[in-house]
Structures are given as structure tokens and as C-alpha cells.
Amino acid sequence: MWQQWVYENPHLMIELANAAKGKTLTDKFATSDISQARALAEILNENPQYSHINLGIKPNDPTL
């Protein structure tokens, strides 16, 4: 499900990558190991293109 969200919202994934750089994603509403934060963190960590995001670029930047 989250892979599809990333596919449909690449600009939001870039925004998340920028905001999450150097941080741990958490989900305060999760009641198990399966959570939105864990799924998105795995996607970020498994896709090297998100580790090279420049913090100064805004998600709607036409140069992306």
C-alpha cells in the first residue's frame, strides 16, 4: 500500500525524506510493529535516491 502511495506522491516522499534526514520516524498510534512510520522508513532506507535529497530543494521545485 505504501509503495503505491510513494509512486503516486513522489513530491511528498521527497518532503518526508528532507524532514526525516537524521531522525527516526515514529508512529504514536501504532499498536504493533506494523506501522506507517516503519513502512515509510523502510522505503526511504531501501531506495538510495532518497538519501541524496538536497535539504534546500522544495518538493514542487521544477528542477526535480
KOLDO-798298 format. One record per residue: residue number from 0; x, y, z of N, C-alpha, C in turn. Coordinates in nm, 4 decimals, padded with zeros to 6 digits. Layout:
BEGIN
(NUM (X Y Z) (X Y Z) (X Y Z)) ...
END
This chain:
BEGIN
(0 (00.0822 -00.1193 00.0000) (00.0000 00.0000 00.0000) (00.0868 00.1260 00.0000)) (1 (00.1895 00.1288 00.0838) (00.2724 00.2492 00.0915) (00.3590 00.2663 -00.0315)) (2 (00.3970 00.1552 -00.0963) (00.4709 00.1656 -00.2224) (00.3868 00.2401 -00.3252)) (3 (00.2583 00.2108 -00.3295) (00.1675 00.2785 -00.4227) (00.1558 00.4265 -00.3876)) (4 (00.1492 00.4577 -00.2591) (00.1419 00.5979 -00.2166) (00.2658 00.6731 -00.2629)) (5 (00.3826 00.6115 -00.2464) (00.5077 00.6744 -00.2891) (00.5058 00.6983 -00.4389)) (6 (00.4589 00.5988 -00.5141) (00.4514 00.6113 -00.6597) (00.3613 00.7276 -00.7002)) (7 (00.2500 00.7443 -00.6302) (00.1525 00.8484 -00.6636) (00.1888 00.9854 -00.6063)) (8 (00.2792 00.9901 -00.5094) (00.3122 01.1154 -00.4404) (00.4629 01.1344 -00.4246)) (9 (00.5376 01.1329 -00.5326) (00.6835 01.1445 -00.5177) (00.7260 01.2755 -00.4521)) (10 (00.6519 01.3820 -00.4756) (00.6862 01.5104 -00.4142) (00.6717 01.5047 -00.2619)) (11 (00.5734 01.4310 -00.2123) (00.5571 01.4176 -00.0675) (00.6646 01.3273 -00.0085)) (12 (00.7083 01.2279 -00.0849) (00.8155 01.1405 -00.0366) (00.9457 01.2192 -00.0264)) (13 (00.9688 01.3100 -00.1203) (01.0875 01.3959 -00.1128) (01.0787 01.4861 00.0097)) (14 (00.9609 01.5397 00.0343) (00.9410 01.6236 00.1529) (00.9665 01.5429 00.2803)) (15 (00.9174 01.4201 00.2847) (00.9407 01.3343 00.4003) (01.0888 01.3030 00.4155)) (16 (01.1562 01.2727 00.3050) (01.2991 01.2428 00.3105) (01.3761 01.3611 00.3667)) (17 (01.3406 01.4812 00.3246) (01.4061 01.6015 00.3771) (01.3801 01.6184 00.5261)) (18 (01.2556 01.6019 00.5671) (01.2184 01.6224 00.7073) (01.2759 01.5133 00.7983)) (19 (01.2910 01.3923 00.7448) (01.3340 01.2794 00.8266) (01.4846 01.2613 00.8315)) (20 (01.5575 01.3363 00.7519) (01.7032 01.3179 00.7444) (01.7656 01.3303 00.8831)) (21 (01.8318 01.2220 00.9257) (01.8980 01.2203 01.0555) (01.8052 01.1939 01.1729)) (22 (01.6814 01.1595 01.1453) (01.5827 01.1370 01.2517) (01.5237 00.9967 01.2405)) (23 (01.4532 00.9558 01.3436) (01.3820 00.8294 01.3445) (01.2339 00.8577 01.3284)) (24 (01.1714 00.7928 01.2306) (01.0276 00.8089 01.2133) (00.9550 00.7269 01.3189)) (25 (00.8514 00.7839 01.3760) (00.7721 00.7130 01.4765) (00.6242 00.7292 01.4450)) (26 (00.5457 00.6376 01.4992) (00.4009 00.6400 01.4804) (00.3369 00.6209 01.6178)) (27 (00.2915 00.7297 01.6765) (00.2408 00.7211 01.8142) (00.1081 00.6465 01.8241)) (28 (00.0439 00.6200 01.7106) (-00.0835 00.5492 01.7135) (-00.0688 00.4002 01.6854)) (29 (00.0493 00.3555 01.6474) (00.0707 00.2141 01.6165) (00.0644 00.1306 01.7437)) (30 (00.0004 00.0164 01.7314) (-00.0097 -00.0739 01.8467) (00.0672 -00.2031 01.8230)) (31 (00.1417 -00.2101 01.7115) (00.2230 -00.3275 01.6804) (00.3449 -00.2825 01.6010)) (32 (00.4269 -00.3798 01.5596) (00.5449 -00.3475 01.4798) (00.5076 -00.3010 01.3391)) (33 (00.3871 -00.3270 01.2982) (00.3410 -00.2840 01.1664) (00.2848 -00.1433 01.1809)) (34 (00.3546 -00.0458 01.1201) (00.3106 00.0920 01.1337) (00.3441 00.1717 01.0090)) (35 (00.2797 00.2827 00.9933) (00.3046 00.3740 00.8829) (00.4495 00.4214 00.8859)) (36 (00.4980 00.4570 01.0021) (00.6349 00.5074 01.0141) (00.7363 00.4020 00.9734)) (37 (00.7153 00.2799 01.0166) (00.8090 00.1731 00.9814) (00.8072 00.1467 00.8312)) (38 (00.6900 00.1419 00.7723) (00.6796 00.1173 00.6285) (00.7493 00.2267 00.5490)) (39 (00.7259 00.3513 00.5843) (00.7883 00.4623 00.5119) (00.9389 00.4687 00.5369)) (40 (00.9815 00.4375 00.6582) (01.1250 00.4351 00.6878) (01.1939 00.3265 00.6064)) (41 (01.1312 00.2120 00.5918) (01.1892 00.1047 00.5115) (01.2012 00.1476 00.3654)) (42 (01.0985 00.2136 00.3140) (01.1035 00.2621 00.1758) (01.2161 00.3637 00.1600)) (43 (01.2282 00.4559 00.2542) (01.3367 00.5544 00.2488) (01.4734 00.4864 00.2516)) (44 (01.4894 00.3890 00.3394) (01.6187 00.3230 00.3556) (01.6529 00.2298 00.2398)) (45 (01.5528 00.1738 00.1744) (01.5755 00.0796 00.0648) (01.5957 00.1486 -00.0697)) (46 (01.5719 00.2770 -00.0771) (01.5818 00.3494 -00.2033) (01.6859 00.4593 -00.1915)) (47 (01.8040 00.4341 -00.2477) (01.9145 00.5288 -00.2303) (01.8880 00.6679 -00.2870)) (48 (01.7939 00.6812 -00.3791) (01.7670 00.8154 -00.4336) (01.7180 00.9105 -00.3245)) (49 (01.6614 00.8581 -00.2182) (01.6133 00.9455 -00.1103) (01.7245 00.9871 -00.0155)) (50 (01.8382 00.9213 -00.0197) (01.9495 00.9617 00.0671) (02.0287 01.0763 00.0067)) (51 (02.0025 01.1100 -00.1188) (02.0754 01.2170 -00.1869) (01.9897 01.3411 -00.2085)) (52 (01.8833 01.3537 -00.1335) (01.7946 01.4690 -00.1455) (01.8640 01.5903 -00.0842)) (53 (01.8593 01.7014 -00.1538) (01.9154 01.8258 -00.1010) (01.8127 01.8942 -00.0124)) (54 (01.8541 01.9314 00.1060) (01.7616 01.9923 00.2009) (01.7046 02.1246 00.1509)) (55 (01.7727 02.1933 00.0628) (01.7253 02.3221 00.0161) (01.6212 02.3138 -00.0943)) (56 (01.6003 02.1952 -00.1524) (01.5053 02.1826 -00.2628) (01.3652 02.1613 -00.2069)) (57 (01.2727 02.2380 -00.2561) (01.1337 02.2254 -00.2145) (01.0656 02.1180 -00.3004)) (58 (00.9642 02.0476 -00.2474) (00.9003 01.9384 -00.3202) (00.8438 01.9785 -00.4566)) (59 (00.8032 02.1020 -00.4749) (00.7456 02.1433 -00.6020) (00.8489 02.2110 -00.6920)) (60 (00.9768 02.1940 -00.6604) (01.0838 02.2544 -00.7398) (01.0849 02.1912 -00.8794)) (61 (01.0752 02.2699 -00.9861) (01.0710 02.2148 -01.1222) (01.2001 02.1486 -01.1661)) (62 (01.3092 02.1650 -01.0908) (01.4352 02.1012 -01.1290) (01.4413 01.9553 -01.0875)) (63 (01.3427 01.9063 -01.0140) (01.3427 01.7671 -00.9699) (01.3078 01.6746 -01.0829)) 
END
